[in-house]
Amino acid sequence: MIKIVSKTVLLVLAALSISGCAEHISERNGTKVDVIPVTYSLSLKVKPEQFKSAEKELNIFLNEHKKLILTQKITLTWRTKLGKEWVNETQKRLLIKGVSEHNITVEQNRAGFGERFDYEIKVTVHKALLSVCQYPKVGHYGEPGDGCYSESARWQSMVNPEKMLNKSLNADYTNK
């Protein structure tokens, strides 16, 4: 009987000592992400006497933002007849370069008093701003900041981070 009790006590002590050494791993929280739209635009006056300089500026804009133009939404706006011609020509150029037809939007704005430009091109890209990750420390496994670097890198590598946001107006939470 004493042997059974001593074995039981020994077994309970061993179980307590093993479970007492288990490390507590806290629940992980996702990183805080702010997705901000950044718009690059070029507005031009396309009068016949300014045609060459306007064409040069448009070529510079298209070359500087080549990567964005191939993947992001583009808005072409015209206000005058000459502006409409420029929009049509630019749209043809973009389609030849491989821009998806779904990424190009053409708009007409009124050419009223005070409107200075005939033509405008806008490219909007969404940037993900993330919180700064703390360096991991030896012996601090399972703390809430673990995985921050890989999660941040995942968000920064996205071409269209805005597509990951919840677009429903009736959502329990909103991204602000």
C-alpha positions as CSV (number, residue, x, y, z in Angstrom):
1,M,0.0,0.0,0.0
2,I,2.8,2.4,0.9
3,K,4.5,1.5,-2.4
4,I,1.3,2.4,-4.3
5,V,0.9,5.7,-2.5
6,S,4.6,6.6,-3.0
7,K,4.4,5.8,-6.7
8,T,1.3,7.9,-7.0
9,V,2.9,10.8,-5.2
10,L,6.0,10.5,-7.3
11,L,3.9,10.4,-10.5
12,V,1.9,13.5,-9.4
13,L,5.1,15.4,-8.6
14,A,6.6,14.4,-11.9
15,A,3.5,15.6,-13.8
16,L,3.4,18.9,-11.9
17,S,7.1,19.5,-12.5
18,I,6.7,18.9,-16.2
19,S,3.6,21.0,-16.6
20,G,5.1,23.8,-14.5
21,C,7.9,24.2,-17.1
22,A,5.6,24.7,-20.1
23,E,6.1,28.1,-21.7
24,H,3.0,30.3,-22.2
25,I,2.5,31.4,-25.8
26,S,0.4,34.5,-26.1
27,E,-2.1,35.0,-28.8
28,R,-0.8,36.7,-31.9
29,N,-2.2,39.9,-33.2
30,G,-2.0,41.0,-36.8
31,T,0.0,44.1,-37.7
32,K,-1.6,47.5,-37.9
33,V,-2.0,48.3,-41.6
34,D,-3.0,51.6,-43.2
35,V,-3.6,51.5,-46.9
36,I,-3.2,55.0,-48.4
37,P,-4.0,56.0,-52.0
38,V,-1.2,57.9,-53.7
39,T,-2.1,59.7,-57.0
40,Y,0.4,60.7,-59.6
41,S,-1.0,63.0,-62.2
42,L,-0.1,65.2,-65.1
43,S,-2.3,68.0,-66.5
44,L,-1.5,69.5,-69.8
45,K,-2.7,72.3,-72.0
46,V,-2.6,70.9,-75.6
47,K,-2.9,74.1,-77.7
48,P,-1.2,73.7,-81.2
49,E,1.7,76.0,-80.2
50,Q,2.4,73.9,-77.1
51,F,2.0,70.5,-78.7
52,K,5.7,69.5,-78.8
53,S,6.3,70.4,-75.1
54,A,3.1,68.7,-74.0
55,E,4.0,65.5,-75.9
56,K,7.5,65.6,-74.3
57,E,6.0,65.9,-70.8
58,L,3.5,63.1,-71.4
59,N,6.4,60.8,-72.6
60,I,8.4,61.6,-69.5
61,F,5.4,60.9,-67.2
62,L,4.7,57.5,-68.9
63,N,8.4,56.5,-68.7
64,E,8.8,57.5,-65.1
65,H,5.6,55.6,-64.0
66,K,5.9,52.7,-66.3
67,K,5.6,50.0,-63.6
68,L,2.5,51.7,-62.0
69,I,0.8,52.3,-65.4
70,L,1.0,48.5,-66.2
71,T,-0.7,47.4,-62.9
72,Q,-2.8,50.2,-61.5
73,K,-6.0,52.1,-62.4
74,I,-5.5,55.0,-64.8
75,T,-7.9,57.9,-65.3
76,L,-7.8,59.9,-68.5
77,T,-9.7,63.2,-68.4
78,W,-10.5,65.6,-71.2
79,R,-12.1,69.1,-71.2
80,T,-11.8,70.3,-74.8
81,K,-11.9,68.7,-78.3
82,L,-8.1,68.7,-78.4
83,G,-8.0,67.1,-75.0
84,K,-10.4,64.3,-76.3
85,E,-8.0,63.6,-79.2
86,W,-5.1,63.3,-76.7
87,V,-7.2,60.9,-74.5
88,N,-7.9,58.7,-77.5
89,E,-4.3,58.6,-78.6
90,T,-3.0,58.0,-75.0
91,Q,-5.6,55.2,-74.6
92,K,-4.3,53.5,-77.8
93,R,-0.7,53.8,-76.6
94,L,-1.5,52.3,-73.2
95,L,-3.3,49.4,-74.8
96,I,-0.4,48.7,-77.1
97,K,2.0,48.8,-74.1
98,G,-0.1,46.0,-72.4
99,V,-2.3,48.0,-70.0
100,S,-5.5,46.1,-69.3
101,E,-8.6,47.8,-70.8
102,H,-10.3,47.4,-67.4
103,N,-7.6,49.6,-65.7
104,I,-8.3,52.6,-68.0
105,T,-11.1,55.0,-67.2
106,V,-12.0,57.9,-69.5
107,E,-13.9,60.9,-68.1
108,Q,-15.1,64.3,-69.5
109,N,-15.0,67.3,-67.2
110,R,-16.6,70.6,-68.1
111,A,-14.4,73.2,-69.8
112,G,-15.7,76.1,-67.8
113,F,-14.2,79.4,-66.8
114,G,-11.0,78.9,-64.8
115,E,-10.2,75.5,-66.1
116,R,-6.6,75.7,-67.2
117,F,-5.9,72.3,-68.7
118,D,-7.3,70.4,-71.6
119,Y,-6.0,66.9,-70.7
120,E,-5.1,65.0,-67.5
121,I,-3.8,61.6,-66.7
122,K,-3.9,60.1,-63.2
123,V,-2.4,56.9,-61.8
124,T,-3.5,55.9,-58.3
125,V,-1.5,53.4,-56.4
126,H,-2.3,52.1,-52.9
127,K,0.6,52.0,-50.4
128,A,0.5,49.9,-47.3
129,L,2.0,51.7,-44.2
130,L,2.9,49.3,-41.5
131,S,4.0,49.5,-37.9
132,V,7.7,49.1,-37.1
133,C,8.6,45.6,-36.0
134,Q,10.7,45.1,-32.8
135,Y,13.7,42.8,-33.1
136,P,13.2,39.4,-31.6
137,K,15.0,38.6,-28.4
138,V,16.7,35.3,-27.4
139,G,14.6,33.4,-24.9
140,H,11.4,35.4,-25.6
141,Y,9.7,32.9,-27.9
142,G,6.0,33.3,-28.4
143,E,5.6,37.0,-27.6
144,P,2.9,39.0,-29.3
145,G,5.4,40.7,-31.8
146,D,6.5,37.4,-33.3
147,G,5.8,37.2,-37.0
148,C,5.6,40.9,-37.4
149,Y,8.4,41.0,-40.0
150,S,7.0,38.3,-42.2
151,E,3.5,39.8,-42.0
152,S,4.8,43.3,-42.9
153,A,6.8,41.9,-45.8
154,R,3.7,40.1,-47.1
155,W,1.7,43.3,-47.1
156,Q,4.4,45.3,-48.7
157,S,4.8,42.8,-51.5
158,M,1.2,43.1,-52.6
159,V,0.6,44.8,-55.9
160,N,-3.0,45.7,-55.0
161,P,-3.3,45.9,-51.2
162,E,-6.6,47.7,-51.4
163,K,-8.3,44.5,-52.6
164,M,-7.6,42.9,-49.2
165,L,-9.7,45.4,-47.4
166,N,-13.3,44.7,-46.4
167,K,-15.5,46.7,-48.8
168,S,-18.8,46.0,-47.1
169,L,-20.6,48.9,-45.4
170,N,-22.3,46.6,-43.0
171,A,-19.1,45.1,-41.6
172,D,-18.6,44.8,-37.9
173,Y,-15.3,46.5,-38.2
174,T,-14.0,49.0,-40.7
175,N,-10.5,49.9,-41.8
176,K,-9.9,53.5,-41.0
